[in-house]
């Protein structure tokens, strides 16, 4: 396994990657410098969770996705080089996200029936397994926006549906009409497609080393599970399936089993 991982990392070892922005706050990403890049890449873990390790500009970097419920303070990751393990502390800052109140016409999407709740639990088993994936391929992190339109609901909003508090917004919404193309932001492999109760028609892509993206509320899916996709390849079309107030793309980015702010992976103007 270590040899396969080293070979996968070597594919990008001679190039400089566009790393995500370093923003060590709840819902953010910590870009951690692991030192000068040698021939053998180090590995890194946060607890039992493996972390992506990429080479950029002649140095190794670990990427840590920080859960939204993390309190300000200090986290520590473990870095392994050969038989040597060292701890590396990461200072986590505070971030307050605004509140968003929405009215959903389909009350089933706010107060699901017993049958709906059983379906939601079955779907959760599938999506949680997808989020835990950790494949060997070194991911490209220079993402493009997967749909052409203005950004609407941002990541981390504390959401209230029909007066009832719900989980924070764990993605980025692009305001664009039904039928608009949705494109892969970077190369990867489609690992799941399906119609989910809350998410509607959804595509999941594995980009490698725990970096997963999802595209929700689609009107049409044009790819299949197991299909490799290139950056810019069409995945489907924008729609209004699942729990929505209107057509838009909900784009989620998961890093080490943690939803993080997708805007950190986009080039800044």
C-alpha positions in Angstrom: 0.0 0.0 0.0 2.8 2.4 0.9 4.5 1.7 -2.4 1.3 2.3 -4.4 0.8 5.6 -2.6 4.4 6.7 -3.3 3.9 5.9 -7.0 0.7 7.9 -7.1 2.3 10.9 -5.4 5.3 10.6 -7.8 2.9 11.4 -10.7 2.6 15.0 -9.5 6.0 15.2 -7.8 7.6 17.3 -10.5 4.8 19.8 -10.9 3.7 22.7 -8.7 0.1 22.3 -7.6 -2.4 25.0 -6.7 -3.0 24.2 -3.1 -6.2 25.3 -1.4 -6.1 28.4 0.7 -4.8 28.0 4.2 -7.7 28.9 6.5 -7.5 26.9 9.8 -11.0 27.7 11.2 -14.1 25.5 11.6 -15.1 24.4 8.1 -11.8 25.5 6.7 -8.6 23.8 5.6 -5.2 23.8 7.2 -2.3 23.5 4.7 0.5 22.1 6.8 4.2 22.4 5.6 5.9 19.0 6.3 9.3 20.1 5.0 11.6 19.7 2.0 10.3 17.0 -0.4 12.5 13.9 -0.5 12.1 10.9 -2.8 9.7 9.1 -0.3 6.6 11.1 0.8 5.7 11.2 4.5 2.3 10.2 5.7 0.0 12.1 8.0 -2.9 11.3 10.2 -5.4 13.1 12.5 -6.2 10.5 15.0 -7.1 7.4 12.9 -8.0 9.5 9.9 -5.4 9.6 7.1 -4.7 13.0 5.5 -3.9 14.0 1.9 -0.1 14.7 1.4 0.9 16.6 -1.7 4.1 18.0 -3.1 4.2 21.6 -4.1 7.2 23.8 -4.9 9.7 21.2 -3.7 8.0 20.7 -0.3 5.5 18.2 1.1 2.2 19.6 2.5 -0.6 17.9 4.4 -4.2 19.0 4.0 -6.5 18.9 7.1 -10.2 19.5 6.7 -11.5 21.0 10.0 -15.1 20.1 11.2 -17.6 22.9 11.6 -18.2 22.1 15.2 -14.5 22.4 16.1 -13.8 24.9 19.0 -10.9 27.4 18.7 -7.7 26.0 20.2 -5.1 23.6 19.0 -5.3 20.3 17.1 -2.3 17.9 16.6 -1.6 15.7 13.6 0.9 12.9 13.5 3.5 12.9 10.7 5.3 9.6 9.8 8.6 9.5 7.9 10.0 6.0 7.8 9.8 4.7 11.4 9.8 8.2 12.9 6.6 9.8 14.1 6.3 13.4 15.1 3.4 15.5 16.3 2.6 18.8 14.6 0.3 21.3 16.4 -2.3 23.3 14.4 -3.8 26.5 15.8 -7.5 26.7 15.0 -9.1 30.1 15.0 -12.7 31.2 15.5 -15.2 31.8 12.7 -18.9 32.9 13.1 -21.2 32.0 10.2 -24.4 33.9 9.5 -27.9 32.5 9.8 -30.2 31.8 6.8 -34.0 31.3 7.0 -35.7 29.4 4.2 -39.3 28.4 3.5 -39.8 25.0 2.0 -43.2 24.4 0.3 -42.8 20.6 0.4 -43.3 20.0 4.2 -42.2 16.4 3.8 -38.7 17.7 3.3 -38.8 19.5 6.6 -40.9 16.9 8.6 -40.3 13.5 7.0 -42.7 10.6 7.4 -41.6 7.4 9.1 -41.0 5.8 5.7 -39.0 8.9 4.7 -36.9 8.6 7.8 -36.1 5.0 7.1 -35.0 6.0 3.6 -32.9 8.8 4.9 -31.1 6.4 7.3 -30.4 3.9 4.4 -29.0 6.8 2.3 -26.9 8.0 5.2 -25.1 4.7 5.4 -24.2 5.0 1.7 -23.1 8.7 1.9 -21.1 8.2 5.1 -19.1 5.4 3.4 -18.4 7.6 0.4 -17.1 10.4 2.7 -14.7 8.0 4.4 -13.0 6.9 1.2 -9.2 7.3 0.9 -7.7 6.2 -2.4 -4.0 6.4 -3.3 -4.1 8.8 -6.2 -2.7 12.3 -5.5 -5.5 14.8 -6.2 -5.4 18.0 -8.3 -6.6 20.8 -6.0 -6.8 23.6 -8.5 -10.6 23.4 -8.9 -12.8 25.3 -11.4 -16.3 26.3 -10.4 -18.5 23.4 -11.6 -21.3 25.7 -12.9 -21.4 29.2 -14.5 -23.4 31.5 -12.3 -23.3 33.7 -9.2 -22.6 32.2 -5.8 -25.7 32.3 -3.6 -25.8 30.4 -0.3 -22.3 30.2 1.1 -20.8 27.4 3.1 -21.4 27.2 6.9 -24.7 29.2 7.0 -26.7 28.2 10.1 -30.0 27.2 8.4 -33.6 27.4 9.6 -36.2 25.7 7.5 -39.8 26.7 8.1 -38.8 28.1 11.5 -37.0 24.9 12.5 -33.2 24.9 13.0 -31.3 22.3 10.9 -27.7 21.4 10.2 -25.4 24.1 8.8 -25.1 24.5 5.0 -22.3 22.1 4.2 -21.7 23.2 0.6 -21.7 26.1 -1.8 -24.8 27.0 -3.9 -24.5 28.3 -7.5 -27.5 30.2 -8.7 -28.2 28.9 -12.2 -31.3 27.7 -14.0 -32.5 24.2 -14.7 -30.7 22.5 -17.5 -27.4 24.4 -17.2 -24.4 22.1 -17.4 -22.5 20.9 -14.3 -18.8 20.1 -14.9 -16.2 18.3 -13.0 -13.9 20.9 -11.2 -10.9 18.5 -11.5 -10.1 15.0 -12.6 -11.4 12.1 -10.6 -13.6 9.0 -10.6 -17.3 8.9 -10.2 -18.0 6.7 -7.2 -21.8 7.1 -6.8 -24.8 8.5 -8.5 -28.4 8.4 -7.2 -31.6 10.1 -6.2 -31.5 11.0 -2.5 -34.3 12.3 -0.3 -32.7 15.6 0.7 -30.0 15.9 -2.0 -32.1 14.9 -5.0 -30.2 13.6 -8.1 -26.5 13.5 -6.9 -23.1 12.7 -8.3 -20.1 11.9 -6.1 -16.5 12.1 -7.4 -13.4 10.7 -5.7 -10.4 12.9 -6.5 -7.9 10.9 -4.4 -6.6 10.9 -0.8 -9.8 11.7 0.9 -10.9 14.6 -1.3 -14.5 13.9 -2.4 -16.9 16.3 -4.2 -20.7 16.1 -4.6 -23.1 17.7 -7.0 -26.8 17.8 -5.8 -30.3 18.7 -6.9 -29.5 17.8 -10.6 -32.2 17.5 -13.2 -30.1 15.0 -15.1 -27.1 12.7 -14.5 -24.8 12.1 -17.4 -22.2 9.9 -15.8 -22.1 6.5 -14.2 -20.4 5.0 -11.1 -16.8 3.9 -11.8 -16.4 6.3 -14.7 -13.2 8.4 -14.8 -13.8 12.1 -15.6 -11.5 14.9 -16.7 -11.5 18.5 -15.5 -14.4 20.2 -17.3 -16.2 17.1 -18.3 -20.0 17.3 -18.0 -21.5 15.4 -15.1 -25.2 16.4 -15.6 -27.5 19.4 -15.5 -28.7 21.8 -12.8 -32.2 21.1 -11.4 -34.5 21.4 -8.4 -34.7 17.8 -7.1 -34.6 17.0 -3.4 -35.0 19.7 -0.7 -34.8 23.0 -2.5 -36.5 26.4 -2.8 -35.7 26.5 -6.6 -33.2 25.4 -9.2 -29.5 25.7 -8.3 -26.4 23.6 -7.9 -25.3 22.6 -4.4 -21.6 21.7 -4.6 -20.0 20.0 -1.6 -16.3 19.4 -0.9 -15.3 16.7 1.6 -11.7 16.4 2.9 -10.7 13.7 5.3 -14.4 12.8 5.9 -15.1 16.5 6.7 -17.2 19.0 4.7 -15.1 22.1 4.0 -15.6 25.4 2.3 -15.4 24.8 -1.5 -14.3 28.4 -2.1 -10.9 27.6 -0.6 -10.2 25.4 -3.6 -11.0 28.1 -6.2 -8.5 30.6 -7.5 -8.9 34.0 -5.9 -9.5 37.1 -8.2 
